[in-house]
Amino acid sequence: MSPTMLKIQNNKFAVFLFVFIIASFAQLSLKAAFGWSPELILATLALSAFYLSVLEMAALCAFGILILNWRPLPGWEILLFFLLPFMVMSVKNIFPWRGMINGALGAVLSVAVFYALSDWGAIISSPAVFAEILAMTAIFSAALFQILNYFYKTHTV
């Protein structure tokens, strides 16, 4: 193993933090440009459940909450945002498919549950936009899973 690859392996949390920051900027830019965007932030957190430990996930979720919410008391959406990646972490070995499909499915289900519990009206008022959000989130999740799986192997099938 080359020294560069070893450094990437040792700094796994830093790499995921960097990926999270890039996904945050991408989601906010897409939302500003088009009025909607795929849920890249939640998808990144859901995918990190396949690679990080519980403490690293908690730190990454806390950083995400810090970026998304500057209010002193968290709302219902922020609580969901924190809990959904841990739900993916707890059921990731139950999914019967290969890693990439499990990662994309975990991210898409996280986004679907998030919208169903926090903003049901968005699903009902524009189901086509919601379907596009889910499809783009699935594509992003599958691509990001493949990139991350090149450096870090998951513990799923």
Secondary structure as GFF3:
##gff-version 3
##sequence-region A 1 157
A	DSSP	alpha_helix	3	10	.	.	.	ID=ss1
A	DSSP	alpha_helix	12	34	.	.	.	ID=ss2
A	DSSP	alpha_helix	40	48	.	.	.	ID=ss3
A	DSSP	alpha_helix	54	68	.	.	.	ID=ss4
A	DSSP	alpha_helix	76	91	.	.	.	ID=ss5
A	DSSP	alpha_helix	99	118	.	.	.	ID=ss6
A	DSSP	alpha_helix	120	125	.	.	.	ID=ss7
A	DSSP	alpha_helix	127	151	.	.	.	ID=ss8
###
